C-alpha cells in the first residue's frame, strides 16, 4: 500500500507543480524522479547515476530524431509549404465538403508542424474558405483544430509520439507506430469533424466578431509574406519520403524478411532508420529555400528549429530519467500486478494520460510522463509484446488529447483566432477533444482484440 501511496503522491506533485505552481515540466519531472527515488529507498549513491543514465539513454536514440523533425517542420512552416499542402487538398475536394476539407488540411499539416503553429498559419485560409463557402467559421475552426490535433498526438515525427515510443522501447519500430498512428488519427479527425458539423450555422460570439468579415485581401496579404509558394511536390516530399522510408525500414525487420538478407535489405534497413530517413527529408527540404543567400536562410531556420526543439528535448530527457527511477524501484512490478487483477489493460495508460493532460494542459508532457510511468509495468498488464507496446503508445496519445481546455495553449490559440467566447469554445473545441479521445480509445480497444 505504501508503494501506491508514493506513486499517487508523485502524480499529485507533477500535476500541482506544473498546473498550480506553473513549474516548468522539465524541472517538475526531475524533482519527481528524486522524490520517487528517496521515497522508495534507493541507495543515495546510485540515485544521480540512475537519473543521468535515464536522461541520456532516451535522448541517445530519440534526441536527433526530435531535432531533425522539428527543423524540417520549421522549414515547411517558414517557406509556405504548409499553405501549398492546404491548397492541394482544396483543389481535390473543392467546395463540396467544407469541414472535411479543413479537417484533412489540418491532419496533413500537423504531421510536420506543431498544431499551435499550424492553426496560426492556416487561420486566414480558414476564414476565407468559411466566407466563400458560406459556412460558420466556428465549424471550420473546430474542423481545422481537431484535424491538427489528431496527428499531433498520434503520428511521428511529432515529438510527443516519438518520445512515448522511445520510452516504450519502440525506437526501431517507428514505422509500425506511424502506420497505426495514421489510421487512428484519421478516426479521431473524423470524430472531430462530425462534431464540428453541429456548428455549421452557429457564428462566433466573441467581442470582435465584426472583424471576422473575411475578404480576399486578408488572405492575399497573409500569403504575400511567403512570396512564391513551393510546388506540391517540393512541399510534400520532405515529410512523406521520410515517413515512407521509416515504414520500409520496419518492413525489413519482419520475420518473413520480404527484402531478403542482403542487397535491398541493407539499403532499406539503412535509409529506413529514423535518423537517416529524416536526414534525407532535411536534404529534400533544402529545395524550399528561397533567395540568393540560401546558406544564411538555412542557418536561420535551423536556429529557429533548435529553439523549438530544446524544451521538448529537456522534457523528453526528464521523462526518461523519471522512467529509469521507476524501473529501479518495485513500484512498476507491484502496480502492474495490482492493475492486471483489475483488467484495465490499455485503459490504464489512457486514464493516466487523460488525467495528466486535463490537469496540466500539455499533450507532450502527458505523453512523455505517462509512457515513462507505464513502461516498467507492461509485462504485468500483458502489453509487453511489440503490438502491445504500439497500442499502448496509441492509448497514451488518445488520453493526451482528452481534453483541451483553458490550461492548454492550443485552446487559447483556437479561441482567440476564431473569436469564440470561452463558453462557446468549451462547447465547440473542448467537447470536440473529449469526443476525439473517447472515440479513438474505443477504436484502439477494438484493435487490441485483433492484434494482442
C-alpha positions in Angstrom: 0.0 0.0 0.0 2.9 2.3 0.7 4.1 2.0 -2.9 0.6 3.0 -4.2 0.7 6.0 -1.8 4.1 7.0 -3.1 3.0 6.8 -6.7 -0.2 8.7 -6.1 1.8 11.4 -4.2 4.3 11.7 -7.1 1.4 12.1 -9.6 -0.3 14.7 -7.5 3.1 16.5 -7.2 3.5 16.5 -11.0 0.0 17.8 -11.5 0.2 20.6 -8.8 3.8 21.6 -9.7 3.0 22.1 -13.4 -0.5 23.4 -13.2 -0.9 25.3 -10.0 2.6 26.5 -9.4 3.5 26.8 -13.1 6.8 25.0 -12.7 8.4 24.0 -15.9 7.7 20.4 -16.8 11.5 19.6 -17.1 12.1 20.6 -13.5 8.9 19.0 -12.4 9.9 15.6 -13.8 13.4 15.8 -12.5 12.2 16.6 -9.0 9.6 13.8 -9.3 12.5 11.5 -10.1 14.4 12.5 -6.9 11.3 12.3 -4.8 10.4 8.8 -6.0 13.9 7.6 -5.6 14.3 8.8 -2.0 10.7 7.7 -1.1 11.3 4.2 -2.4 14.6 3.9 -0.6 17.0 3.6 -3.5 20.7 3.9 -2.4 21.6 7.6 -2.2 24.8 7.0 -4.0 23.1 5.5 -7.0 20.3 8.0 -7.5 22.2 10.6 -9.5 23.6 7.9 -11.8 20.2 6.4 -12.4 18.7 9.7 -13.3 21.6 10.7 -15.5 21.5 7.4 -17.4 17.8 7.6 -17.8 18.0 11.2 -19.1 20.8 10.4 -21.6 19.5 7.0 -22.5 16.3 8.2 -24.0 17.9 11.1 -25.8 20.7 8.9 -27.2 18.4 7.4 -29.8 15.4 9.7 -29.9 17.0 13.2 -29.5 18.3 13.6 -33.0 15.0 12.4 -34.4 13.2 15.2 -32.5 15.7 17.8 -33.6 15.6 16.8 -37.3 11.8 16.5 -37.3 11.5 20.0 -35.7 13.9 21.6 -38.2 12.0 20.1 -41.2 8.8 21.3 -39.7 10.2 24.8 -39.3 11.4 25.0 -42.9 8.0 23.8 -44.1 6.3 26.4 -42.0 8.5 29.3 -42.9 8.6 28.5 -46.7 4.9 28.4 -47.2 4.9 24.6 -47.9 2.1 24.1 -45.4 -0.1 26.6 -47.4 0.7 24.6 -50.6 -0.4 21.4 -48.8 -3.7 23.0 -47.9 -4.1 24.3 -51.5 -3.7 20.8 -52.9 -6.5 19.5 -50.6 -8.8 22.3 -51.6 -8.2 21.7 -55.3 -9.0 18.0 -54.9 -12.1 18.3 -52.7 -13.4 21.7 -53.9 -16.2 23.4 -52.0 -18.5 20.3 -51.6 -17.3 19.3 -48.2 -16.0 22.4 -46.3 -15.4 20.8 -42.9 -13.9 17.6 -44.4 -11.6 19.8 -46.5 -10.5 21.8 -43.4 -10.0 18.6 -41.3 -7.8 16.9 -43.9 -5.7 20.1 -44.3 -5.1 20.1 -40.5 -4.4 16.4 -40.5 -1.7 16.7 -43.1 -0.1 19.9 -41.9 0.3 18.8 -38.3 2.5 15.9 -39.1 5.5 18.1 -39.6 4.2 21.4 -38.0 3.1 21.9 -34.4 -0.6 22.2 -34.1 -0.4 25.7 -32.5 1.7 27.0 -35.3 -0.4 25.1 -37.9 -3.6 26.8 -36.8 -2.0 30.3 -36.9 -0.5 29.7 -40.3 -3.9 28.4 -41.7 -6.2 30.8 -39.9 -6.5 33.3 -42.8 -7.1 30.5 -45.3 -9.7 29.0 -42.9 -11.5 32.3 -42.6 -11.5 32.9 -46.4 -12.9 29.4 -47.0 -15.7 29.9 -44.4 -16.6 33.2 -46.1 -16.6 31.8 -49.6 -18.5 28.6 -48.8 -21.0 30.4 -46.5 -20.2 28.2 -43.6 -19.8 29.2 -40.0 -16.2 30.0 -39.0 -16.8 28.1 -35.7 -17.4 24.8 -37.6 -14.3 25.4 -39.8 -12.2 26.3 -36.8 -13.1 23.2 -34.9 -12.6 21.0 -38.0 -9.2 22.5 -38.6 -8.2 22.3 -34.9 -9.3 18.7 -34.5 -7.5 17.7 -37.7 -4.3 19.3 -36.4 -4.8 17.8 -33.0 -5.2 14.2 -34.3 -1.8 13.8 -36.0 -0.2 15.9 -33.3 -0.8 13.3 -30.7 -0.6 10.1 -32.7 1.8 10.4 -35.7 5.7 10.6 -35.5 7.8 12.6 -36.3 5.7 14.8 -33.9 7.9 14.9 -30.7 5.2 13.6 -28.3 4.5 10.2 -30.0 8.2 9.8 -30.7 9.1 10.3 -27.1 6.4 7.9 -26.0 7.6 5.3 -28.5 11.2 5.7 -27.2 10.2 5.2 -23.6 8.3 2.0 -24.5 11.3 0.6 -26.5 9.9 1.2 -30.0 12.6 3.4 -31.4 13.5 0.8 -34.0 9.8 0.2 -34.8 8.7 3.7 -35.6 7.3 2.6 -38.9 4.7 0.5 -37.1 3.9 3.4 -34.8 3.4 5.6 -37.8 1.2 3.1 -39.6 -1.2 2.7 -36.6 -0.9 6.4 -35.8 -2.1 7.4 -39.3 -5.1 5.2 -39.1 -6.1 6.1 -35.5 -5.5 9.8 -36.1 -7.9 9.5 -39.1 -10.6 8.1 -36.8 -10.0 10.9 -34.3 -10.1 13.6 -37.1 -13.4 12.2 -38.4 -14.9 12.3 -35.0 -13.8 15.9 -34.6 -15.1 16.9 -38.0 -18.5 15.3 -37.3 -18.8 17.3 -34.1 -17.7 20.4 -36.0 -20.7 19.9 -38.3 -23.0 20.7 -35.4 -21.8 24.3 -35.6 -22.2 24.8 -39.4 -24.7 27.6 -38.8 -23.5 29.0 -35.5 -21.5 32.1 -35.7 -18.7 33.0 -33.2 -19.9 35.1 -30.3 -16.6 36.8 -29.3 -16.4 40.5 -28.7 -14.7 41.3 -32.0 -16.9 39.4 -34.3 -17.2 42.2 -36.7 -13.5 41.9 -37.5 -14.1 38.4 -39.0 -15.8 39.6 -42.2 -13.1 38.0 -44.3 -12.3 39.2 -47.8 -9.8 38.2 -50.4 -7.4 41.0 -49.5 -6.9 39.5 -46.0 -5.9 36.2 -47.5 -3.7 37.8 -50.1 -1.9 39.9 -47.6 -1.3 36.8 -45.5 0.1 34.8 -48.5 2.2 37.8 -49.7 4.7 37.3 -46.9 5.6 33.8 -48.3 6.3 35.1 -51.8 6.1 32.4 -54.4 4.7 29.3 -52.8 6.6 26.0 -53.4 5.2 23.4 -55.8 3.2 20.5 -54.3 6.0 18.0 -55.0 8.5 20.1 -53.1 6.1 20.7 -50.3 5.1 17.1 -49.6 8.4 15.3 -50.3 10.3 16.4 -47.1 7.8 14.8 -44.8 6.3 11.9 -46.7 9.5 10.5 -48.1 11.0 10.1 -44.5 7.7 8.5 -43.3 7.7 6.1 -46.3 11.4 5.2 -45.6 10.8 4.6 -41.9 7.9 2.3 -42.8 10.0 0.4 -45.3 12.7 0.1 -42.6 10.2 -1.5 -40.3 9.1 -3.9 -43.1 12.7 -5.1 -43.5 12.6 -6.3 -39.9 9.6 -8.5 -40.3 10.2 -12.2 -39.7 9.4 -13.1 -43.3 12.3 -10.9 -44.5 10.5 -9.6 -47.6 13.6 -7.8 -48.9 15.9 -10.8 -48.2 19.1 -10.8 -46.2 21.4 -8.6 -48.3 21.1 -6.1 -51.1 17.8 -4.4 -50.8 17.7 -5.4 -47.1 20.9 -3.5 -46.4 19.7 -0.4 -48.3 16.2 -0.2 -46.8 17.5 -1.1 -43.4 19.9 1.8 -43.5 17.7 4.5 -45.1 14.8 3.3 -43.0 16.4 4.1 -39.7 14.6 7.3 -38.4 17.7 9.5 -38.2 18.8 8.6 -41.7 15.3 9.0 -43.1 14.9 12.4 -41.5 18.3 13.5 -42.8 17.1 12.7 -46.3 13.9 14.7 -45.5 16.1 17.6 -44.4 18.0 17.5 -47.6 14.8 17.4 -49.6 13.5 20.4 -47.6 16.5 22.5 -48.9 14.7 22.8 -52.2 12.2 25.1 -50.3 14.8 27.7 -49.6 14.5 31.0 -51.4 16.6 34.0 -52.2 20.2 34.4 -53.1 21.7 33.6 -49.6 20.3 30.1 -49.0 23.0 29.1 -46.6 22.2 32.0 -44.3 18.5 31.3 -44.6 19.1 27.6 -43.7 21.2 28.6 -40.7 18.4 30.9 -39.5 15.7 28.1 -39.9 18.0 25.6 -38.1 18.3 28.1 -35.2 14.6 28.5 -35.0 14.1 24.8 -35.1 16.7 24.2 -32.3 14.9 26.8 -30.1 11.6 24.9 -30.6 13.3 21.5 -30.0 15.2 22.5 -26.8 12.4 22.4 -24.3 11.0 19.2 -25.9 14.4 17.5 -25.6 14.6 18.5 -21.9 11.1 17.3 -21.1 11.8 14.1 -23.0 15.1 13.5 -21.2 13.4 14.3 -17.9 10.7 11.8 -18.7 13.4 9.2 -19.4 15.0 9.9 -16.1 11.7 9.5 -14.3 11.1 6.2 -16.1 14.6 5.0 -15.1 13.9 5.7 -11.5 10.5 3.9 -11.7 12.2 0.9 -13.3 14.8 0.8 -10.5 12.0 0.7 -7.8 9.5 -2.1 -7.1 6.6 0.3 -8.0 6.3 -0.9 -11.6 6.0 -4.6 -10.7 3.7 -4.0 -7.8 1.4 -1.7 -9.6 1.4 -3.8 -12.7 0.4 -6.9 -10.8 -2.3 -5.0 -9.0 -3.7 -3.4 -12.1 -3.6 -6.7 -14.0 -6.1 -8.0 -11.5 -8.5 -5.1 -12.3 -8.3 -6.0 -16.0 -7.9 -2.4 -17.2 -5.3 -3.2 -19.8 -5.0 -0.3 -22.3 -7.5 1.8 -20.4 -5.0 2.3 -17.6 -2.4 4.3 -19.7 -5.4 6.2 -21.4 -6.8 7.2 -18.0 -3.4 8.3 -16.6 -2.6 10.4 -19.7 -6.1 11.9 -19.7 -5.7 12.9 -16.1 -2.3 14.5 -16.7 -3.5 16.2 -19.9 -6.6 17.7 -18.3 -4.7 18.8 -15.2 -1.6 20.4 -16.7 -2.6 21.2 -20.3 0.4 19.9 -22.4 -0.2 16.9 -24.6 3.6 16.4 -25.0 4.1 16.3 -21.2 1.2 13.8 -20.8 2.7 11.5 -23.5 6.2 11.7 -22.0 5.2 11.3 -18.4 2.6 8.6 -18.9 4.9 6.5 -21.1 7.7 6.7 -18.5 5.2 5.7 -15.8 3.7 2.6 -17.6 6.9 1.3 -19.2 8.0 -0.8 -16.1 4.6 -2.4 -15.8 3.9 -3.6 -19.4 4.9 -7.2 -18.6 2.5 -7.3 -15.7 -0.5 -6.0 -17.5 0.1 -8.1 -20.6 1.2 -5.4 -23.0 4.9 -6.3 -23.4 4.6 -7.6 -27.0 5.5 -5.4 -29.9 1.9 -4.8 -30.8 1.0 -4.3 -27.1 3.6 -1.5 -26.9 2.5 0.1 -30.1 -1.2 0.2 -29.0 0.0 1.5 -25.6 1.6 4.5 -27.4 -1.8 5.0 -29.2 -3.8 4.7 -25.9 -1.5 7.3 -24.3 -1.9 9.5 -27.3 -5.6 9.2 -27.0 -5.5 10.2 -23.4 -3.1 13.1 -24.2 -5.9 14.7 -26.3 -8.5 14.4 -23.6 -9.3 17.2 -23.1 -8.0 20.6 -24.4 -9.3 23.4 -22.2 -8.2 26.7 -20.5 -4.8 25.4 -19.3 -3.8 24.3 -22.8 -2.1 26.9 -25.1 -3.8 25.3 -28.1 -7.2 26.0 -26.6 -6.4 29.7 -26.5 -4.9 29.8 -30.0 -8.1 28.3 -31.4 -10.3 30.6 -29.2 -8.6 33.8 -30.0 -8.0 33.3 -33.7 -11.6 32.1 -34.1 -13.1 34.9 -32.0 -15.1 32.5 -29.9 -16.0 33.3 -26.3 -14.6 30.9 -23.7 -18.1 29.5 -23.1 -18.5 28.8 -26.8 -15.0 27.3 -27.1 -15.8 24.9 -24.3 -18.9 23.7 -26.2 -17.2 23.5 -29.5 -13.4 22.8 -29.1 -13.2 21.2 -25.6 -16.1 18.9 -26.3 -14.6 18.0 -29.6 -11.3 16.9 -28.0 -13.3 14.8 -25.5 -15.2 13.1 -28.3 -11.9 12.6 -30.2 -10.2 11.0 -27.2 -13.1 8.6 -26.3 -13.7 7.6 -30.0 -10.0 6.9 -30.7 -9.7 5.0 -27.4 -12.7 2.8 -28.3 -11.1 2.1 -31.7 -7.8 1.3 -30.1 -9.5 -1.2 -27.8 -11.2 -2.9 -30.8 -7.8 -3.1 -32.5 -6.3 -4.7 -29.4 -8.9 -7.5 -29.7 -7.5 -8.3 -33.1 -3.7 -7.8 -32.5 -3.0 -8.6 -28.9 
